[in-house]
């Protein structure tokens, strides 16, 4: 097959951690041909969805993660699969790319399905499962956020469309910074904020469970660094081996059918203690860590599903 990756610069990735690299590596090992382009190079040209990029080969042991051919323009409808793998923020640039990729639906398998990526990003899809999540409010109104804090005391405040742990604040019962943080966030963004009740269990880790076509394949535990409330590996979180619990499987059973029906083949959910906090569909990570801990080929499972769908 011919496989296109819409992603952030591949020459800058960590070959031992990056999930997009691992997906490309597995595809190449199966004999598929790889094409790479950045989201800025996606275009609509007189009825055709195109991308200007490079045919490539990847190499874990090379001087660079990938060897790129000459820059060329391709018609993405000629591709068998297009991977939507650029990182958030989930802004209008990101949303526009999902609209353009939607136009390939008749000819090309886009993973994950861009229609549902657009309509159910990470922190919004969980709203369909309020009994699985901690108390949550999404608002731009300061009075509403204050009322939530007054009710729950210890809260987490963060941008609705942020990523990688950026802009995440814990405000405990004694904290007096809510108004200042509200002014800061609303001063540079028109987006709402999301507030959730703080879960003390996060000190023991924020579990990333990976689902492939709606089925859980394993999990890693991300433990915050000393003095940190955020467990994201971007900000110093430590990955460790962990088993799926009965509660994890219960959560996956509840959401798995929805993910499968909506074409979300590779998904990473976040679980703190007994609660589901995010359903990551835009550009989930964790494949390589899970493969090292559990000895299972997660990338292989993903490609088995994709190859079956294309067949």
PyMOL commands that set and color helices and strands:
alter all, ss='L'
color gray80, all
select helices_A, chain A and resi 10-12+19-29+39-41+76-78+92-102+114-119+122-129+142-152+178-188+200-204+233-235+246-261+287-294+298-310
alter helices_A, ss='H'
color red, helices_A
select strands_A, chain A and resi 2-6+33-37+42-45+48-58+66-68+72-75+81-84+109-111+136-139+155-159+169-171+193-197+206-212+215-223+238-242+266-272+275-280
alter strands_A, ss='S'
color yellow, strands_A
deselect
rebuild
show_as cartoon
